[in-house]
Amino acid sequence: MGCCGSTKKKNNTVEHSPSSLPVNREIMPELSDSVIDDLLTKTKFSKQEILDWWYGFLTDCPSGLLDKKKFIEVYQYRYPNGKAKKFCDHVFRTFNPDKKTHAIDFERFMCVIDITLNGSTDEKLEWAFTMYDINGDQRISKHEMSCVVESMFDLLGKDRKGGNDPR
């Protein structure tokens, strides 16, 4: 997933969906040097990649925060034949593990995106575990596994009858 309605192309540029507003970088707020430095330390992104993601993030999230409603909207755009809400609930939880707020800032967003795109096998496995561990008890039950797999089928618009039943 790119930033809020955008896709990341192989050459590390960000391409926005047709529904995104054109980006006028001259009127957008600048990302502070301290946030850029933090992200350069915490992620594997270059400064230019961070700035590209920042402009995409602000285009779709002008408040500087990504809430669950917008997150679901992005996935629904990407998967128009599916149902995105349940899957997005699971993924969004990994972005916002403390649940203190109902939205995430750019820095948190980039740290999770970095894991999914550039993380080691262990980091990706830990991220996936967090998604499947719905109740946060450090275990994945059969029920939790089924819930996440069913949400993937729903996202893709797949029929869950017969051999496609994840239960």
C-alpha angles and dihedrals in degrees: 000000000000124000113303101318098348133103129221112233124210093259088060095250122130119239118193127220119251089257093060120099117246112269115244101185093185093070098038120099115258121246109245119252090237092057091046090050091048091051092046087055098041100040141038093239122118121234091256092050090050091051092047090052090045093056091047091048093051092046090060099027106036091172089063091243130098113214127194093254092059091042091056090046090056093050092045089054090051094046106033094167095053141064110253105181102086094043091047090052089059096044095043090054088063090055092048107033098159092052090210091130134031093226139047130225127231096261093054090044091054094048091056093042088052091055093050094046105029107014126122120254089261093051092049091047091051090049092050091047089055090052094051095042093079098171095041097236093132091249132092113222125201088251092054091047091050093048093054094043091048090051089054091051089049092048091053092044092240124161111243097202126116114347092003094064105116092202 
